[in-house]
Amino acid sequence: MMRSTTRVAFVFLAVFSLAAACFAFPRPAAYRVSWEFKFEHVSPKRIVVTPPGSKSPQAYWYMTYRVTNKTKEEHPFLPLFEMLTRDGQLIKSDKDVPAGVFDAIKDREKNKFLEPSEKVIGALLVGDDQAKDGVAIWPETDLRMGKFSVFAKGLTGESELYQLVDGNYVAVEDMRKIAPEARDKLIVLHKTLQMDYEVVGDGGPATQAEELRLEWIMR
């Protein structure tokens, strides 16, 4: 009886593990399958700026970074930085941010190589001397930021084509097997760096978030 119970439990565990694997969200490859830039960054900081033409100060969060092409050939750098706030808002960086905010950040950081987002976009040449220093900026949405995440896409060429089957992501192995009418519903997921942060209490003008975790995901 004990042996039979053990066998049933083993079979149940195997089926449960297989089901969990089938319903798991796609993950990046365990080994590098495409080019990837070296990405160095500083945890997001808070800054309060009174934009030109405005009488009231506004708080912003920004993340400075350096991206370097260590591969053997140039690749396009087309970054997309998004902030996911604790209340579920997904905000693209540098949207509705006055130019004076970047100037204030550059002055604070004392980095003469720092460039706004529109100037770091483009071909990234090979070598340390071709690295680009950029910054992602978001208007503050909550005085108590709490926990939030930043997603950085465009750091690698790894991507995968998926289709949704009964609510599950299934990788497309052969486009010839996909019906023409179903191809418009295919989803492209890109290898993306997820950075989780936390701010404790009300932020002062120079508050910096604490980094909790970094993880590569498919998004």
C-alpha positions in Angstrom: 0.0 0.0 0.0 2.8 2.4 0.9 4.6 1.6 -2.4 1.4 2.3 -4.4 0.9 5.6 -2.6 4.4 6.6 -3.2 4.1 5.8 -6.9 0.9 7.8 -7.2 2.6 10.8 -5.4 5.6 10.6 -7.8 3.3 10.5 -10.9 1.3 13.5 -9.5 4.5 15.5 -8.9 5.8 14.7 -12.3 2.5 15.8 -14.0 2.4 18.9 -11.8 6.0 19.9 -12.7 5.3 19.4 -16.4 2.1 21.5 -16.2 4.0 24.3 -14.3 6.6 24.3 -17.0 4.0 24.5 -19.8 2.3 27.5 -18.2 5.6 29.3 -17.3 6.2 32.7 -18.9 9.0 32.6 -21.6 12.5 33.1 -20.3 15.6 34.3 -22.1 18.0 31.6 -23.4 20.3 30.1 -20.8 23.3 31.0 -23.0 24.0 34.0 -25.2 22.3 33.6 -28.6 22.7 37.2 -29.9 24.8 40.3 -29.6 24.5 42.1 -26.2 25.8 45.5 -25.1 27.6 46.1 -21.8 25.2 48.2 -19.7 26.2 50.0 -16.6 23.8 52.1 -14.6 23.2 54.0 -11.4 20.0 53.5 -9.3 17.4 56.1 -10.0 17.7 59.5 -8.3 15.1 62.2 -7.6 15.6 65.8 -8.6 13.4 68.9 -8.3 13.4 71.3 -11.1 11.5 74.5 -12.0 11.3 74.3 -15.8 11.7 77.4 -17.9 8.5 79.4 -18.1 7.0 77.6 -15.0 6.7 79.1 -11.5 6.2 75.8 -9.7 8.9 73.2 -9.1 8.4 69.7 -10.4 10.0 66.4 -9.2 11.5 64.0 -11.6 13.3 60.6 -11.3 16.2 59.8 -13.6 18.6 56.9 -14.2 22.0 57.6 -15.8 23.8 54.8 -17.7 26.7 54.0 -20.0 26.3 51.5 -22.9 29.4 50.0 -24.5 29.6 47.8 -27.6 32.0 44.9 -26.7 31.0 42.8 -29.7 32.9 42.5 -33.0 30.7 44.8 -35.1 28.4 47.8 -34.7 24.8 47.4 -33.8 21.9 49.9 -33.5 21.2 51.2 -30.0 17.4 51.9 -29.9 16.7 51.9 -26.1 13.3 51.9 -24.5 13.1 52.6 -20.8 9.8 52.2 -19.0 8.9 52.6 -15.3 6.3 50.5 -13.7 4.9 52.3 -10.6 3.5 50.6 -7.5 0.0 51.4 -8.7 0.5 49.8 -12.0 1.2 52.7 -14.3 3.6 52.0 -17.1 5.5 55.2 -18.1 7.9 55.6 -21.0 11.0 57.7 -20.1 11.5 61.2 -21.5 7.9 61.8 -22.3 6.6 65.3 -21.6 9.9 66.2 -19.9 11.1 69.8 -20.4 14.6 70.3 -21.9 15.6 72.2 -18.8 15.4 69.0 -16.7 18.2 67.3 -18.6 20.3 70.4 -18.2 19.8 70.3 -14.4 20.7 66.6 -14.3 23.8 67.1 -16.4 24.9 70.0 -14.1 24.3 67.9 -11.0 26.1 64.8 -12.4 29.2 66.7 -13.6 29.4 64.4 -16.6 30.4 66.3 -19.7 29.7 63.2 -21.9 26.1 62.9 -20.7 23.6 63.1 -23.6 19.8 63.3 -23.8 17.9 60.3 -25.1 17.5 61.6 -28.7 21.3 61.9 -29.0 22.3 58.4 -27.8 20.0 56.7 -30.3 21.8 55.3 -33.4 24.6 53.0 -34.4 26.9 52.1 -31.5 30.5 51.6 -32.7 32.8 49.0 -31.2 35.1 49.8 -28.3 35.3 51.5 -24.9 36.1 54.8 -26.5 32.8 54.7 -28.4 30.6 54.2 -25.3 27.6 56.5 -24.9 26.4 58.1 -21.6 22.7 58.6 -21.5 19.9 59.3 -19.0 16.3 58.1 -18.7 13.9 60.6 -17.1 10.4 60.3 -15.7 8.1 62.8 -14.1 7.3 61.8 -10.5 3.8 60.3 -10.2 3.7 59.7 -6.4 5.5 61.4 -3.5 5.8 58.0 -1.9 7.3 56.0 -4.7 7.6 52.8 -2.7 8.6 49.8 -4.9 8.8 50.3 -8.6 10.5 48.7 -11.6 12.4 49.9 -14.6 12.5 47.9 -17.9 15.3 48.5 -20.3 14.9 47.1 -23.9 17.3 47.5 -26.8 20.4 46.2 -25.0 20.5 42.9 -26.9 19.4 41.4 -30.2 17.7 38.4 -28.6 14.0 38.1 -29.4 11.5 35.3 -30.0 8.3 34.9 -31.8 5.4 33.4 -29.9 1.7 32.6 -30.4 -0.9 32.4 -27.7 -2.5 29.0 -27.4 -5.1 28.6 -24.7 -3.5 31.4 -22.7 0.0 30.0 -23.0 3.0 31.4 -24.9 4.2 28.9 -27.5 7.4 29.6 -29.4 7.0 29.6 -33.2 9.5 27.1 -34.6 8.3 27.2 -38.2 6.4 30.1 -39.8 5.2 27.7 -42.5 3.1 25.9 -40.0 1.3 29.2 -39.0 -1.9 29.9 -40.9 -1.8 33.2 -42.8 -4.8 34.5 -40.9 -3.1 33.8 -37.6 0.2 35.6 -38.3 -1.2 39.0 -37.4 -1.7 37.7 -33.8 1.9 36.6 -33.3 3.8 38.3 -30.5 7.4 39.3 -30.5 9.1 39.2 -27.1 12.5 40.8 -26.5 15.1 40.1 -23.9 14.7 42.9 -21.5 16.5 43.9 -18.3 14.2 44.3 -15.3 15.5 46.4 -12.4 13.5 46.5 -9.2 13.8 49.4 -6.7 12.4 50.7 -3.5 12.2 54.2 -2.0 11.5 54.3 1.8 9.5 57.3 3.0 9.0 60.7 1.4 11.7 61.6 -1.1 13.9 64.6 -0.5 15.3 66.5 -3.5 18.3 64.2 -3.8 16.7 60.9 -2.8 18.1 57.8 -4.4 16.3 54.5 -4.8 17.7 51.2 -3.4 18.2 48.5 -5.9 16.5 45.2 -5.0 17.0 43.0 -8.0 18.2 42.8 -11.6 16.8 40.1 -13.9 16.7 39.4 -17.6 13.2 38.6 -18.8 11.3 38.2 -22.1 8.9 41.1 -22.6 
